[in-house]
Amino acid sequence: METIVSPSLLSADFTNLKDDLEMVNKSQAQWLHLDVMDGIFVPNISFGFPVIKAVKSVCKKPLDVHLMIMQPERYIAQTAKCGAMMTTVHQEACIHLHRTIQEIHDAGMKAGVALNPSTPVATLEDILCDADMFLLMSVNPGFGGQKFIPHTLAKVAKLKRMLLEAHSEALIEVDGGVTNENATQLKTAGANVLVSGSYIFRAHDPQEAISTLL
């Protein structure tokens, strides 16, 4: 399948957010990635539902919402009301992960499950056929502009083998330090969706930067 590029809003210029969203609209990017942070699960606070709702009114691409928060099940309905296509929750933040995946589906969205760099992909074994996407963090979550963790390539390859063995059609998304220098390796390992922030929004030509990841 073709590679999906999901630019990360966290790296956009919030003083000119509409212009950056129009750039994404005109680009080859298929999704827009939105990181919601609570200052508890990760050591940072980003933006909330009023911003997501405003982004939805301008952005023509499906919203790929990543909840980097504790007890994300409290906000599934609210995320759906903002127009999210995909809601991804962290395995580390969910006590009843299978139930949370069901609740996301019941709200009319696709469900993603994210893992931090230190969490083994083996922990996903029992939900491989329940989620629509698995997000492997290739930096420690909380801040943009971090350096890619090379071990992520092995994790992607291992997860891809697990999905094939389970006959799961779930996508593999990678987020953190993704650039044209590692995109090909990630795709070869089995990644379907590439999230990129600084590399895209700080580029001289952001649309061209997006095209180099495809």
Secondary structure, 3 states (H helix, E strand, C coil): CCCEEEEEHHHCCHHHHHHHHHHHHHCCCCCEEEEEEECCCCCCECCCHHHHHHHHHHCCCCEEEEEECCCHHHHHHHHHHCCCCEEEEEHHHCCCHHHHHHHHHHCCCEEEEEECCCCCHHHHHHHCCCCCEEEEECCCCCCCCCCCCCCHHHHHHHHHHHHHHCCCCCEEEEECCCCCCCHHHHHHHCCCEEEECHHHHCCCCHHHHHHCCC
